[in-house]
Amino acid sequence: MEERSRRVSEARFALHLLRRNPLVIVGSAIALGSVLLALLSPLLVSPSYWNTLDFSIRACWNNPLIHWGIANVATCPGTAVYPLGTDAYGRDLLKMIILSLPLDLEVAFEIVGAAFAFGVSLGAVAAYAGGIVDEAVLRVTDVFFAFPVLSFAIVLVTVGAHTLFYLTVAVLVIWWPTYVRLARSQVLGEKEKPYVEALRAMGSGKLRIIFRHLLPNSIYPVLVQATLDIGGVILTFASLMFLGFGPSPQLAELGNLVNDGFTKASVLTAPWIVIFPGLAILLVALGFNLLGDGIRDILDPRLRR
């Protein structure tokens, strides 16, 4: 009963921390809303819609609520209304943005999840083992930190294939070292506590101590970093697609859509093709960053005092 009362009290205090920061509430709503929209995307738009081309309505606009003030904007023929105009292939831009969310979010969650699992495990083992193992892991991560993130990813993609799998692997390769360093720093402080010595005296194995005791007690800052990284991965992946490393220029992906506005149409005659996908990237990344701030407020005991 006492344990249940404590958990209820913790939950109430967590909600209090969230209500105290309106930006966190807004960010959480954007992040969770984007995930929900991605899950409902196949019901809202046909998954094969991205391959439907109609060059008779390419880069046109007929939403009367927004006037661009540009004399040579193409007007969409017929009675169909396109709320965000059409893209360079004559596809409804709003539908394309909705169709792009599942891919961007899926890739982001896969990369962050894989980097989290590998980096945290390696960092925790290195911190606990110490000595030559710790030094070797640190030197390897130093090599990866020496290269700019996007530049290194571009090199990897350039020498490889332009496929979604290779793009995902290229970003993953540059993303895991951060989790190694963060997990290592947390475990280094945690392993000096008396309960770890007691576990050794009781005969607990090294892996049991690391994964059953040290990591659960030091994982919270890493979880916050993972939430913040989702937005960063989306920006990096969209940047690679924008630079033309995607498997197809017609693929439903936010960076691809922005690229279409520069290469297949003119920013001066069809600015919406660049603006709205760019805003979608900005909002999703901002939402997960604000959500990460909220999780940090809840989990970090120093900020809860």
ABEGO torsion letter per residue (X at the ends): XAAAAAAAAAAAAAAAAAAABAAAAAAAAAAAAAAAAAAAAAAABBAAAAABBBAAABGBBABAABBAGBAABBBBBEABBBAAEBBAAGBBAAAAAAAAAAAAAAAAAAAAAAAAAAAAAAAAAAAAAEEAAAAAAAAAAAAAAABBAAAAAAAAAAABBBBAAAAAAAAAAAAAAAAAAAAAAAAAAAAABAAAAAAAAAGBBAAAAAAAAAAAAAAAAAAAAAAAAAAAAAAAAAAAAAAGABABAABBBAAAAAAAAAAABBAAABAAAAAAAAAAAAAAAAAAAAAAAAAAAAABAAAAX
